[in-house]
C-alpha cells in the first residue's frame, strides 16, 4: 500500500531527478585551492570539466568576491590541462607566488610559467622541455628566480623512473625557451612536498624508499638552500633527517609547513594516528597536542598537494587544522602548539574539509579558504572568517538552496554503522568490528511494495588504503533515489581509524576486505533492511578486485557485481604496474615471486570456475595503473563458462572516467545490467548493453 501520497512501485524502477547526465555534470568539481602568500587576498583553484574531456582548468578570484566580479579563468584555452602524471595519480600540479603561476600541462607533461600580473600574458614552457620528464609539487621562491619541484624522469624507464627534487630557473621578462634545472636531492626512490621558509632560505621535504608506501614510512628532511650570486640554488647546507630517519621510529610523515617565524610543523602517525608536531630550535620533535590523540589530522597522499594543516599568519605556533575521529566526519579548528589547545570552529554539517589555506579579505581580516562539503551539500570552495562570520561558498558545486529546490525529498542521508566481522586467521573466529555508511532508498514520490525489501548495492572504495566519503555524491543518489539501498564500506585497511585499522589489510588483501564486504551485506540483510536475495557489489580499481574476489570466493553472498577498472589477476599487477605502487603488493600480499602461490590463490581470475553470478566490467583503454587486459582475461573466462557478462571499454580514458559521455554510459550500463539480473526495469531510457550469455535470449 502506498503511504502519504507516494506511489508504490518496485524498488529500482522509481523515476529520479538524478539522471546519469546529472551525475556526470556533478563530476565537475573543485580541487587544490591555493592562496598566494605574497598576495593573500587572492585564491586559486582547479575545476574539472567532464564536458571538455575532463580537463582541469585553473581559476582565480579575490577571497571575498561572492559575485565573481574578479573571477579569472587563467587556462581557458583547451590546450591547457593543469594535471601531472607524477605517481600516475598526479596532484600538486601548480604553485603560485606574487601572481606568478607555475603549472604542469597534461598533454606534454611540461612545466609552464604564467605571469598573471601581465595583461594578455600566455603560459611559457620552461625547464628542460622534454616530454619524458614529469613535474609536480611546485614551491615558487619569493625572489621569483626559481621554483622547487619534484621531477620524475621517464627517459629510460617507467617502472624505475628516478624522482629528484630540482630547482627550475624562472625566465626573465621577454625570455623564451628552456631554462636551467639544478638537481638538489635524488637519494631516495620518492621525494615529495618541498616547502621554503618565509623567514629564511630553509627548506623541508619528505622522502621514502621501496617497498614502503608514503602512509607506511617516510623521512622528513631539513636543510639550508645554498644560492649563487644570481640567486639560484646550487645545493644544500646541513641536510639532515629530523624525523623518521631510516633505522629509527617507523612513521608516516606528511605536510611539512613553515610558519611566519620559521618554525617547522608537520604531521606524523608515530602515535598510531596522524597527529601534528613541530620542530624545536635544537632540532627536537615536539607534540603539538601535548599528548597523542586518537584523531586523524591527515589522509593518505595518493595524490600530491594535500592540505589539512596550515600555519596562521601572525599567530606564533598556531596552525589551522582539520581532523576526524573514528571516521565520523571532520572537524575544523585553530591549534596553538605552545599551549596544546585546539579552538574548535563551528562548521555547518560538513563531513569533509580539505585543501586548507589562510588568506585575507580586502579589508584585512584573516580568512580560512577551504574545500568542504557534507551529506546534503556537494564539495565547494568556501571562505571561513576566523572572527566568526558564517562560511560562504565562493566556487564549485551548487548552493544549498539550489540543492534543496532541485532535489528536495530525493537525497538519502547516510548513517554510520558498526558491524561484526572477523580477523584472520578466520578459522579461529577472532571477532572484530568494522565500519560503513548506510544509505536507505529515498524518493519523495515513491515507496516500495509492502511485501518487498530493496536490493542492496555494496560500494567498495579503491586504494585499498583509502576511505568512504559521506559528502553528497550524486553517483550514490543515482541508486538510492531509484529504490536501491547503498552501503559504502570502510573495510579493514581503510583510513580514518588509525594505523592499526589501516594495517589490518597487511598482508591480507583479498581476505580482510572480502570478509568485511560480505559481512556488511549479510548484516544489513539480517536486520531486515535489504533483500537477502538481491545483494550486489561494485568497486573500482582495488575495489574492483575486492568485488571480483567476493564473487569468486564467497559466491553464496552476492547476486551480481560490477568491476570498474578492477584487478582480476594480482600476479599481473605485481609484474606490470607503475613505479609508485610497484612494491605495494608486497605489503598487501607478500614478496613476489616468492609468494607467487599466494598471489594466484587470491586472484579471482584463477577462481573464475567458482563464479556463479553475472558481472559487468568497465575499463579505460589507456589505464596504466590497472592494465586493460585484466578485464579482458576475466570476461573471456566468464564467456567460456556461460555466465552472463558485459564488457564496456572506453577509448581515451585512464584510471577512472573523466569524459562526460563516458561517465554517463558507465552509469547507465551498470543500471541496465543490474536491472536485467535483479529483476527490475529502470524508468530511464537506456541504450541496451550487449550481454554475453544473456539468459533472457
Secondary structure, DSSP 8 states (H G I E B T S, - for coil): ---TT-EE--TT----S--HHHHHHHT--EEEEEE-TTSTTEEEEEEEEGGGTTEEEEEEEETT-SS-TT-EETT-STT--B---TTTT-B--EEEETTEEEEEBTTT--EEEEETTSTT---EEETT--TTEEEEEEEE-TTSSEEEEEEEE-SS-STT-EEEEEEEE---TT--S---EEEEE-SSSEEEEEEE-SSSSEEEEEEE-TT--TTT--EEEEEEEEE-TTS-EEEEEEEEEEES-TTS----EEEEEE-TT--EEEEE-TTSS-EEEEE-TTS-EEETTSS--S-B-----SSB---SEEE-TTSTTEEEEEEBSTTS--EEEEEETTTTEEEEE--SSEEEEEEEEEEE-TTS-EEEEEEEEETTEEEEEEEEETTS---EEEESS--HHHHHHHHTTT----EEEEEEEEESSGGGTEEEEEEEEEE----TTEE--TT----EEEEE-SSSS-----S--HHHHHHHTTT-EEEEEE-TT-SSS-HHHHGGGTTTTTTHHHHHHHHHHHHHHHTTSS-GGGEEEEEETHHHHHHHHHHHH-TTT-SEEEEES--S-HHHHHHH--STTTTHHHHHT-STTTTHHHHHHH-GGGGGGG--SEEEEEEETT-SSS-THHHHHHHHHHHHHT--EEEEEETT--SS--SHHHHHHHHHHHHHHHHHHHT---SS-------BT-TT-
